Amino acid sequence: MPQAALWGRWQGQIAKLKGVRTVGIARSEEKCLRLVDELGYDLAINRRSAEGLDSAIASACPDGAYIYFDSVGGSMLEAALASLAGGARIIRCGAITSYGTTEAVPDPGNLFELVTKEATMQGFMCHFRHQRYDEARQHLGEWIQSGQLKAIECQLDGIENAAKVLCNMFEGKNFGKTLIKVFMG
């Protein structure tokens, strides 16, 4: 099995299907349990762990993390950088720690890890890969139909709940894709 990778919910499930050892990072013990029990991750780290995120990642990935899918940035990215394996890859699709801030968010203080470990970090936005949408839909649909991929959703009904569900999402209270069901009538 390939070496450890740190993943988000969908990406980790897909990596697991491809034979990768997956380590998830969440912000509560409940979410960590769900990552392992429901989604099949090998291990999950509570980013609020008493031992500290750097130490928790180092323990979970003793040979280093070979892939890190980053949607958070900030201290989470800094901790992942500290535990990279040589030749690692970082896929960066977001930086939720800086959303809504009015001040510039400083880069992690250890970006030189990319140099010393000959690692790469690349931005990723799926809408730039529209030519592969049909292929992705086919694979994702097959995996969901077979039960190999679980589409976890956190849904509230009614537009009047939009602010609440979005605040919950940015506070890390939701698990899975955040949806607001709007009734037309």
C-alpha positions as CSV (number, residue, x, y, z in Angstrom):
1,M,0.0,0.0,0.0
2,P,1.4,3.5,-0.9
3,Q,2.5,5.7,2.0
4,A,0.3,8.0,4.0
5,A,-1.7,10.8,2.7
6,L,-3.6,13.5,4.5
7,W,-7.1,14.0,3.0
8,G,-10.5,15.7,3.0
9,R,-13.7,13.6,3.1
10,W,-14.3,12.8,-0.6
11,Q,-10.6,12.8,-1.6
12,G,-9.7,10.4,1.2
13,Q,-12.3,8.0,0.2
14,I,-11.1,8.0,-3.4
15,A,-7.5,7.7,-2.3
16,K,-8.5,4.7,-0.2
17,L,-10.2,3.1,-3.2
18,K,-6.9,3.5,-5.1
19,G,-5.0,1.7,-2.3
20,V,-3.5,4.7,-0.4
21,R,-3.1,4.7,3.4
22,T,-5.4,7.6,4.4
23,V,-5.1,9.9,7.4
24,G,-7.9,12.4,8.0
25,I,-7.8,15.6,10.1
26,A,-10.9,16.8,11.8
27,R,-11.7,19.2,14.6
28,S,-13.5,16.9,17.0
29,E,-13.3,13.3,18.2
30,E,-16.8,12.6,16.8
31,K,-15.7,13.6,13.3
32,C,-12.5,11.6,13.7
33,L,-14.6,8.5,14.6
34,R,-16.8,9.1,11.6
35,L,-13.9,9.4,9.2
36,V,-12.6,6.0,10.3
37,D,-15.9,4.1,11.0
38,E,-18.1,5.6,8.2
39,L,-15.7,6.5,5.5
40,G,-13.0,3.9,6.0
41,Y,-9.9,6.0,6.7
42,D,-7.0,4.2,8.3
43,L,-6.6,6.8,11.0
44,A,-7.9,10.3,11.9
45,I,-6.3,13.1,13.8
46,N,-8.1,15.6,16.0
47,R,-6.5,18.8,15.1
48,R,-7.2,20.1,18.6
49,S,-5.3,17.2,20.1
50,A,-3.5,17.7,23.4
51,E,-0.2,16.5,21.9
52,G,-0.4,19.2,19.2
53,L,-1.1,18.9,15.5
54,D,2.6,18.7,14.4
55,S,3.2,15.8,16.8
56,A,0.0,14.0,15.9
57,I,0.8,14.1,12.2
58,A,4.3,13.0,12.8
59,S,3.0,10.0,14.8
60,A,0.4,9.1,12.2
61,C,2.8,9.4,9.3
62,P,6.2,8.3,10.7
63,D,7.7,8.1,7.2
64,G,6.1,11.5,6.3
65,A,3.0,12.4,4.4
66,Y,3.4,11.9,0.7
67,I,0.2,13.7,-0.3
68,Y,-1.6,16.5,1.4
69,F,-4.9,17.9,0.1
70,D,-5.2,21.4,1.6
71,S,-8.4,23.3,1.9
72,V,-7.6,25.0,5.2
73,G,-4.2,26.8,5.0
74,G,-2.8,28.5,8.0
75,S,-1.5,26.5,10.9
76,M,-2.9,23.3,9.3
77,L,-0.8,23.7,6.2
78,E,2.2,24.6,8.4
79,A,1.8,21.4,10.4
80,A,1.5,19.3,7.2
81,L,4.6,21.0,5.7
82,A,6.6,19.9,8.8
83,S,5.7,16.3,8.2
84,L,6.2,15.9,4.5
85,A,8.0,13.0,3.0
86,G,10.7,13.6,0.4
87,G,9.1,14.3,-3.0
88,A,5.7,14.9,-1.4
89,R,2.8,16.7,-3.2
90,I,0.4,19.2,-1.8
91,I,-2.8,19.9,-3.7
92,R,-4.2,23.3,-2.6
93,C,-7.9,23.9,-3.2
94,G,-8.7,26.5,-0.5
95,A,-7.6,28.4,2.5
96,I,-10.6,28.6,4.8
97,T,-8.6,30.1,7.6
98,S,-8.3,33.3,5.6
99,Y,-11.9,33.5,4.3
100,G,-13.7,36.6,5.6
101,T,-10.6,38.2,7.1
102,T,-9.7,41.8,6.5
103,E,-6.1,41.4,7.4
104,A,-3.4,39.7,5.3
105,V,-2.9,36.2,6.5
106,P,0.9,35.4,6.7
107,D,2.3,32.4,4.8
108,P,3.3,29.4,6.9
109,G,6.8,30.1,8.5
110,N,8.1,26.8,7.1
111,L,7.6,27.0,3.4
112,F,11.3,26.2,2.9
113,E,10.2,22.6,3.7
114,L,9.1,22.5,0.0
115,V,12.7,23.0,-1.0
116,T,14.4,20.8,1.6
117,K,12.1,17.9,0.8
118,E,11.8,18.6,-2.9
119,A,8.1,18.7,-2.5
120,T,5.6,20.5,-4.8
121,M,2.5,22.5,-4.1
122,Q,0.0,23.1,-6.8
123,G,-3.4,24.9,-6.9
124,F,-6.4,22.9,-7.8
125,M,-9.9,24.1,-9.0
126,C,-12.1,21.5,-10.6
127,H,-13.8,24.0,-12.9
128,F,-10.6,24.3,-14.9
129,R,-10.9,20.6,-15.7
130,H,-14.3,20.6,-17.2
131,Q,-13.2,18.4,-20.1
132,R,-12.9,15.6,-17.5
133,Y,-16.4,16.1,-15.9
134,D,-18.0,13.2,-17.8
135,E,-15.2,10.8,-16.7
136,A,-15.4,12.0,-13.1
137,R,-19.2,11.7,-13.1
138,Q,-18.9,8.1,-14.4
139,H,-16.4,7.0,-11.7
140,L,-18.1,8.9,-8.9
141,G,-21.5,7.5,-9.9
142,E,-20.3,3.9,-10.0
143,W,-18.5,4.3,-6.6
144,I,-21.6,5.8,-5.0
145,Q,-24.0,3.2,-6.5
146,S,-21.7,0.3,-5.3
147,G,-21.4,1.9,-1.8
148,Q,-17.7,2.3,-2.1
149,L,-18.0,6.1,-1.9
150,K,-20.3,7.7,0.7
151,A,-21.9,11.1,-0.1
152,I,-22.3,12.6,3.3
153,E,-24.5,15.6,3.5
154,C,-25.4,18.2,6.1
155,Q,-28.7,19.7,5.1
156,L,-31.0,22.3,6.6
157,D,-34.4,23.1,5.0
158,G,-35.5,26.6,4.1
159,I,-33.7,29.7,2.9
160,E,-34.3,31.2,6.4
161,N,-31.6,28.8,7.6
162,A,-29.0,29.8,5.1
163,A,-27.0,32.1,7.4
164,K,-27.0,29.4,10.2
165,V,-25.9,26.6,8.0
166,L,-23.1,28.7,6.4
167,C,-21.9,29.9,9.9
168,N,-21.9,26.3,11.0
169,M,-19.9,25.2,8.0
170,F,-17.2,27.9,8.6
171,E,-17.1,27.0,12.3
172,G,-16.5,23.3,11.5
173,K,-19.8,22.1,12.9
174,N,-21.0,20.4,9.8
175,F,-19.8,17.0,8.5
176,G,-20.0,16.5,4.7
177,K,-21.3,18.6,1.9
178,T,-23.3,21.6,3.3
179,L,-26.7,22.0,1.6
180,I,-29.7,24.3,2.0
181,K,-32.9,22.9,0.6
182,V,-35.1,25.6,-0.8
183,F,-38.8,25.0,-1.4
184,M,-40.4,26.6,-4.4
185,G,-44.1,27.0,-4.4
